C-alpha cells in the first residue's frame, strides 16, 4: 500500500476481488453478469483511485459495484429486447449451471432465486447490508437515499424475502 494509505489497483483487485464478486453475484444472480459487473467496477476503481480518500475501502468498493449495477439496469431498460434464434445452442456458448454457480457463491439456488425475485429497490440495500456487510450510512450514501429509507427498504425487503422463501418451502 502506498505511504498515503491508498492501495494500488493491483492490491484492490487481489485483496478485494472476491468481495466485489460476491456483491455483484448477489445483485445479478448470474455468474456471467457478475463477472462483467466486477470487470466494469475494477475499471472504475482504476479511474477513481487517484481521488480516493482513505476510509472504508469496502464501502467505497460496494458503492462502485452498486452504481455499475444500477447504471446497467437503467441501460437495459432503454435497450430493445431481441428474441433468441430458434436454436440458441448454435449461437450461444454453454454456461455454468445455475445450481453450480449458486453453490460456488455459498448460497443455495433457492435462496438466490428468492433474492432475485425481490424488486431492485429492496434487493440492492438487502445485498449491501446482509451480504456486503455495509453500514446503513454507507448504503444511504451509495444509493443517495436517506438513512430512514434504507431502514424501511431493508425491513420490507427482509419481510418480502422471508415470504418468498416460505413460498419456495425453504423456511419449512
One Martini backbone bead per residue (centre of mass of N, CA, C, O) as a GRO file, in nm:
protein
  172
    1UNK     BB    1   0.100   0.034   0.019
    2UNK     BB    2   0.084   0.342   0.018
    3UNK     BB    3   0.178   0.602   0.224
    4UNK     BB    4  -0.129   0.734   0.191
    5UNK     BB    5  -0.336   0.465   0.200
    6UNK     BB    6  -0.341   0.392  -0.103
    7UNK     BB    7  -0.418   0.159  -0.305
    8UNK     BB    8  -0.363  -0.039  -0.546
    9UNK     BB    9  -0.510  -0.194  -0.798
   10UNK     BB   10  -0.388  -0.472  -0.745
   11UNK     BB   11  -0.476  -0.486  -0.448
   12UNK     BB   12  -0.773  -0.469  -0.496
   13UNK     BB   13  -0.805  -0.714  -0.683
   14UNK     BB   14  -0.676  -0.923  -0.487
   15UNK     BB   15  -0.820  -0.845  -0.196
   16UNK     BB   16  -1.137  -0.761  -0.333
   17UNK     BB   17  -1.257  -0.946  -0.559
   18UNK     BB   18  -1.446  -1.132  -0.393
   19UNK     BB   19  -1.626  -0.911  -0.284
   20UNK     BB   20  -1.723  -0.803  -0.555
   21UNK     BB   21  -1.844  -1.070  -0.655
   22UNK     BB   22  -2.048  -1.118  -0.431
   23UNK     BB   23  -2.212  -0.864  -0.478
   24UNK     BB   24  -2.267  -0.906  -0.781
   25UNK     BB   25  -2.413  -1.179  -0.758
   26UNK     BB   26  -2.644  -1.084  -0.572
   27UNK     BB   27  -2.753  -0.871  -0.773
   28UNK     BB   28  -2.777  -1.069  -1.038
   29UNK     BB   29  -2.769  -1.403  -1.025
   30UNK     BB   30  -2.508  -1.412  -1.228
   31UNK     BB   31  -2.207  -1.501  -1.335
   32UNK     BB   32  -2.161  -1.330  -1.592
   33UNK     BB   33  -2.268  -1.060  -1.481
   34UNK     BB   34  -2.073  -1.047  -1.242
   35UNK     BB   35  -1.812  -1.037  -1.404
   36UNK     BB   36  -1.881  -0.780  -1.559
   37UNK     BB   37  -1.918  -0.603  -1.308
   38UNK     BB   38  -1.630  -0.633  -1.202
   39UNK     BB   39  -1.481  -0.521  -1.444
   40UNK     BB   40  -1.615  -0.241  -1.442
   41UNK     BB   41  -1.539  -0.173  -1.152
   42UNK     BB   42  -1.228  -0.187  -1.190
   43UNK     BB   43  -1.220   0.045  -1.389
   44UNK     BB   44  -1.330   0.256  -1.189
   45UNK     BB   45  -1.112   0.221  -0.980
   46UNK     BB   46  -0.875   0.312  -1.151
   47UNK     BB   47  -0.994   0.604  -1.192
   48UNK     BB   48  -1.054   0.660  -0.864
   49UNK     BB   49  -0.781   0.639  -0.699
   50UNK     BB   50  -0.681   0.942  -0.727
   51UNK     BB   51  -0.951   1.032  -0.532
   52UNK     BB   52  -0.911   0.859  -0.297
   53UNK     BB   53  -1.019   0.841   0.042
   54UNK     BB   54  -0.930   0.724   0.314
   55UNK     BB   55  -1.124   0.439   0.450
   56UNK     BB   56  -1.389   0.269   0.338
   57UNK     BB   57  -1.321   0.051   0.102
   58UNK     BB   58  -1.571  -0.136   0.090
   59UNK     BB   59  -1.772   0.095   0.062
   60UNK     BB   60  -1.660   0.204  -0.203
   61UNK     BB   61  -1.686  -0.062  -0.365
   62UNK     BB   62  -1.989  -0.103  -0.324
   63UNK     BB   63  -2.069   0.157  -0.464
   64UNK     BB   64  -1.954   0.091  -0.739
   65UNK     BB   65  -2.103  -0.178  -0.799
   66UNK     BB   66  -2.384  -0.054  -0.766
   67UNK     BB   67  -2.364   0.163  -0.986
   68UNK     BB   68  -2.313  -0.030  -1.216
   69UNK     BB   69  -2.572  -0.188  -1.185
   70UNK     BB   70  -2.771   0.052  -1.215
   71UNK     BB   71  -2.673   0.143  -1.492
   72UNK     BB   72  -2.738  -0.125  -1.633
   73UNK     BB   73  -3.041  -0.131  -1.572
   74UNK     BB   74  -3.108   0.131  -1.721
   75UNK     BB   75  -2.998   0.041  -1.997
   76UNK     BB   76  -3.185  -0.210  -2.033
   77UNK     BB   77  -3.451  -0.042  -2.040
   78UNK     BB   78  -3.358   0.102  -2.322
   79UNK     BB   79  -3.330  -0.165  -2.451
   80UNK     BB   80  -3.398  -0.377  -2.680
   81UNK     BB   81  -3.560  -0.680  -2.734
   82UNK     BB   82  -3.429  -0.995  -2.836
   83UNK     BB   83  -3.469  -1.273  -2.992
   84UNK     BB   84  -3.396  -1.585  -3.006
   85UNK     BB   85  -3.305  -1.826  -3.172
   86UNK     BB   86  -3.418  -2.132  -3.234
   87UNK     BB   87  -3.095  -2.230  -3.178
   88UNK     BB   88  -2.894  -2.118  -2.928
   89UNK     BB   89  -2.658  -2.335  -2.917
   90UNK     BB   90  -2.525  -2.228  -3.190
   91UNK     BB   91  -2.456  -1.929  -3.059
   92UNK     BB   92  -2.427  -2.006  -2.760
   93UNK     BB   93  -2.251  -2.059  -2.500
   94UNK     BB   94  -2.193  -2.241  -2.248
   95UNK     BB   95  -2.301  -2.259  -1.910
   96UNK     BB   96  -2.323  -2.249  -1.595
   97UNK     BB   97  -2.492  -2.384  -1.368
   98UNK     BB   98  -2.691  -2.248  -1.135
   99UNK     BB   99  -2.625  -2.440  -0.901
  100UNK     BB  100  -2.317  -2.412  -0.920
  101UNK     BB  101  -2.302  -2.108  -0.880
  102UNK     BB  102  -2.441  -2.094  -0.603
  103UNK     BB  103  -2.251  -2.287  -0.457
  104UNK     BB  104  -1.991  -2.120  -0.510
  105UNK     BB  105  -2.126  -1.859  -0.352
  106UNK     BB  106  -2.293  -2.003  -0.079
  107UNK     BB  107  -2.585  -2.039  -0.197
  108UNK     BB  108  -2.870  -2.140  -0.260
  109UNK     BB  109  -3.082  -2.139  -0.524
  110UNK     BB  110  -3.333  -2.055  -0.360
  111UNK     BB  111  -3.219  -1.801  -0.233
  112UNK     BB  112  -3.130  -1.656  -0.490
  113UNK     BB  113  -3.411  -1.656  -0.620
  114UNK     BB  114  -3.541  -1.485  -0.397
  115UNK     BB  115  -3.362  -1.240  -0.435
  116UNK     BB  116  -3.432  -1.198  -0.742
  117UNK     BB  117  -3.748  -1.144  -0.681
  118UNK     BB  118  -3.675  -0.883  -0.589
  119UNK     BB  119  -3.692  -0.574  -0.597
  120UNK     BB  120  -3.441  -0.357  -0.651
  121UNK     BB  121  -3.502  -0.154  -0.405
  122UNK     BB  122  -3.455  -0.414  -0.202
  123UNK     BB  123  -3.209  -0.582  -0.296
  124UNK     BB  124  -2.970  -0.385  -0.273
  125UNK     BB  125  -2.972  -0.324   0.035
  126UNK     BB  126  -2.965  -0.620   0.127
  127UNK     BB  127  -2.693  -0.694   0.002
  128UNK     BB  128  -2.522  -0.469   0.133
  129UNK     BB  129  -2.587  -0.560   0.427
  130UNK     BB  130  -2.594  -0.898   0.430
  131UNK     BB  131  -2.335  -0.940   0.237
  132UNK     BB  132  -2.140  -0.667   0.251
  133UNK     BB  133  -2.153  -0.531   0.537
  134UNK     BB  134  -2.300  -0.257   0.542
  135UNK     BB  135  -2.384   0.033   0.639
  136UNK     BB  136  -2.637   0.249   0.642
  137UNK     BB  137  -2.465   0.491   0.557
  138UNK     BB  138  -2.333   0.360   0.307
  139UNK     BB  139  -2.598   0.299   0.162
  140UNK     BB  140  -2.708   0.584   0.147
  141UNK     BB  141  -2.472   0.690  -0.020
  142UNK     BB  142  -2.478   0.489  -0.260
  143UNK     BB  143  -2.806   0.557  -0.317
  144UNK     BB  144  -2.905   0.841  -0.240
  145UNK     BB  145  -3.044   0.803   0.054
  146UNK     BB  146  -3.201   0.794   0.327
  147UNK     BB  147  -3.171   0.616   0.617
  148UNK     BB  148  -3.476   0.558   0.650
  149UNK     BB  149  -3.502   0.417   0.375
  150UNK     BB  150  -3.313   0.190   0.433
  151UNK     BB  151  -3.468   0.067   0.668
  152UNK     BB  152  -3.733   0.022   0.516
  153UNK     BB  153  -3.619  -0.157   0.285
  154UNK     BB  154  -3.506  -0.376   0.467
  155UNK     BB  155  -3.762  -0.459   0.606
  156UNK     BB  156  -3.927  -0.523   0.349
  157UNK     BB  157  -3.720  -0.712   0.213
  158UNK     BB  158  -3.712  -0.926   0.438
  159UNK     BB  159  -4.011  -0.989   0.432
  160UNK     BB  160  -4.017  -1.076   0.134
  161UNK     BB  161  -3.805  -1.299   0.159
  162UNK     BB  162  -3.951  -1.474   0.362
  163UNK     BB  163  -4.200  -1.522   0.184
  164UNK     BB  164  -4.047  -1.648  -0.054
  165UNK     BB  165  -3.921  -1.883   0.110
  166UNK     BB  166  -4.190  -2.001   0.199
  167UNK     BB  167  -4.305  -2.063  -0.084
  168UNK     BB  168  -4.039  -2.249  -0.149
  169UNK     BB  169  -3.979  -2.418   0.131
  170UNK     BB  170  -3.722  -2.317   0.305
  171UNK     BB  171  -3.886  -2.249   0.596
  172UNK     BB  172  -4.012  -2.534   0.698
   0.00000   0.00000   0.00000
